[in-house]
Amino acid sequence: MPERFTVTTPIYYVNDVPHIGHAYNEVATDVLARWHRMRGDDTWMLTGTDEHGQKIMRTAAANGVSPQEWTDRLVETAWKPQLELLNIQNDDFIRTTSERHKAGVRIFLERLKEAGYIYHGEFEGQYCVGCEEYKTANDLVPGTGEYEGQLVCAIHSRPIEVVREANYFFKLSEFGDRLLELYDSRPDYVQPEHVRNEVRQFVKQGLTDLSISRNTFDWGIKVPWDESHVVYVWFDALLNYITAIGYGVDDEQFERRWPGVHIVGKDIARFHAVIWPAMQMAAGLPISEHVFGHGWLLVGGEKMSKSKATGIEPKQITEVFGVDAFRYYFMSAIAFGADGSFSWEDLDARYHSELANGLGNLASRVIAMVHKYCDGVVPDVIPDAEIATLMADAVGRADKAIDTFQIHDAVDAAMSIVERLNGYITEQAPWVLAKDEAQRLRLHAVLATNVQGIGTAAIMLAPVMPETAQKLWAAVGGEGDVTAQPIQQAHQWRGTGRVTTVPPLFPRIEQP
Ligand code: MSP
């Protein structure tokens, strides 16, 4: 029986210009999904866009179009192209303005109401439109510059709005104990540890009920029993994870896919690990398997964001370094879970040392030698035991790392093979062995070991650098699609056919 692996990205605010912070999140989720597919797991990757709320309504108006036209345009011109650019293999794309989503949200709300978790009440709060969230005093900081003398949102550095409304509320406050019990009984539910501690601390301080509707604007999903209200955007958005897989309408699909794993930025871990599981408890659903809160990409020491003009679009990088190098860099240079600083210098240095000189060079040298010394035929000889053991260890380590979301460690394990092989070639000096007929078998063993190593590394790198891996795979004579290889047995692959050629994988870049 293949294991189920349903994995989700957050759904992105459609209004934002896609930047490398979003891309980071998408690529990481895609790498996990691709790895699980290559394990043979019943994998499903979901992503999409968050399209309701006041901010979107305002920008649509400022652009002179209806909110629906506005979001349609952004999905087609910005978000879907971003997925294509980054070579993301998502199985589905959910939009919160789609009929299937709206229908699921209505069903969910009705069920919660019937179960007695929704009531009508008065509310006044300080709302940040950027976060689409009511803020507490702890979330606000003194403003600077034009906002000097005012309190502003700590994330957006902009003033909050005081909102007074009669709303529908979700009885979030009733779930504190059950949430604490969830964190204690399933210590790997929220990861990494520092995010888990923060979430736990937040719940321990006591939860207040959550306002889940608004009636001062209408760009949202109407509350089924009171159409003068629309559903609060976060409540609406979190439900994408289940409406996309048939909640309330397709039980078979839902059973097959749910529960899933959520990969989110740490800034929104609280929504996913507090509000969302409480909603699931209230509706009697199985709780998500994991919520993993990754770190932020920092540029110049600050969280990268378009509004602070530190925004970098993925294509600025991919146009120079290529898509695979983009994916590799962010997955290997930053420990998944920690913040990471992006710099062009670091990217350039790693590209040249690890990819061009490390991987690219290894492949072209080995393939050239198999052509030169063996007429392109991979010698059918048992590889060297030391390297075979190293490869088996690397595959085991990487596979475990994926289960604990340590993507950088999985990449490191794959690259440890490349690094070792480069050293091994220097030590074994096949060009010297080739001069001595008596060393023929030794030469064959060295070359066969290298071919196997590159094949193994290609399989392991396929989730991270799909195109490069396929080229490496074809070069060492691998048949068909590298992704058809069982990744947990990557080290057992034995090339016995003919090598082909390696196209230039990582051309030198003079002026990034
Ligand atoms: N729409 C909500 C999510 C709803 S999910 C039910 C949202 N959208 S967002 O577009 O603002 O953010 C999407 C994701 O991008 C979040 O996980 C966020 O953490 C991530 N990132 C945005 N900027 C980032 C960085 N600079 N670095 C890393 N990730 C960042 O929140």
Residues whose N, C-alpha, C, O or C-beta is under 5 A from the ligand:
A	BS01	MSP	P10 I11 Y12 Y13 G21 H22 N25 D50 A237 L238 V264 G265 K266 D267 I268 G295 W296 L297 K303 M304
